[in-house]
Amino acid sequence: MIKDNFSSIYNKFKLLLYSKMMTEFDDRKEESLSYFEVFCMEIIVALKKPTINKFASLANISAPNAAYRVNKLIQKGFVKKVQNEDDKREFYLYPTQKYMEVYGSMFDYIELVSKRIEERFSKEELDTFNHVLEVIDTELMPEVSRLDNGK
């Protein structure tokens, strides 16, 4: 039962992303993101300001390939690099406002569903739910936590 419910929720979020990808891919071919670029952006967003090397490591591609991919995303206006103030050799990757406007509906949907959850359940249920989510995030997904340095 938990497996089925969890799978159903996860699939709904994926379907929303894939639907958006396909719509945007067809509508603005020259400036849209390829499917691979959308996945690259998803990694960048999920890692929250990764370096190119961290992005390359998680994407399992070489650093030169990652740099090439990131530069293409910068040219299209979907990524910006921000220099680390302490170590000028290091740059962090951020999604641009353009990316959030075009492909960020997933984040809007997460916010919408979160608000619905808060309206539907009692404070006690919300506290329990939030605790369960925290445990899943911090303890029960070590394979992914290892990839993103465990937050």
C-alpha positions, -999 to +999 in steps of 0.1 A: +000+000+000+027+025+009+047+014-022+016+020-045+007+054-030+043+066-030+048+054-066+015+071-077+025+104-062+060+102-077+046+094-111+022+123-110+051+147-104+072+131-132+042+132-156+038+169-150+075+175-157+075+153-188+043+170-201+059+204-197+091+192-214+073+179-244+052+210-248+081+234-245+103+212-267+078+215-295+068+251-291+102+269-292+126+245-309+155+269-313+156+281-277+140+252-259+159+226-240+166+191-253+154+163-231+190+157-220+193+194-211+161+193-190+176+164-170+208+184-166+187+213-153+169+191-129+202+179-115+214+215-112+182+226-094+182+195-071+218+200-061+212+237-051+241+257-065+265+229-076+299+235-091+305+221-126+326+193-110+298+183-086+273+184-115+296+163-137+300+138-109+263+134-103+255+133-140+283+107-144+299+127-173+334+141-177+342+176-164+348+188-200+315+174-211+298+190-182+314+223-189+302+221-225+267+213-214+266+241-189+279+266-215+251+256-238+226+261-210+242+295-203+239+305-240+202+295-240+197+317-209+187+289-185+218+288-162+240+314-147+274+310-131+282+329-099+318+332-087+326+320-052+337+351-032+362+331-012+377+310-039+377+329-072+384+297-092+351+282-082+317+290-098+283+279-086+255+271-111+220+285-106+188+282-127+178+316-142+145+332-139+139+322-175+142+286-166+119+290-137+093+307-158+094+282-187+100+249-168+094+258-132+058+247-131+069+217-112+079+239-083+046+258-084+028+225-084+048+213-053+038+246-036+001+241-046+000+205-033+018+216-001-008+242+005-036+217-001-020+193+024-017+221+050-054+229+045-066+193+045-048+179+076-047+188+113-015+203+129-008+170+145-011+151+112+011+177+095+037+174+122+037+136+118+038+138+080+066+163+081+086+141+105+081+111+082+093+131+052+124+143+071+132+107+081+128+096+045+150+124+033+178+121+058+178+084+067+161+062+042+176+074+010+213+070+016+221+062-021+209+097-031+221+115+000+256+103-009+253+118-044+243+152-031+266+152-001+236+145+022+225+182+024 
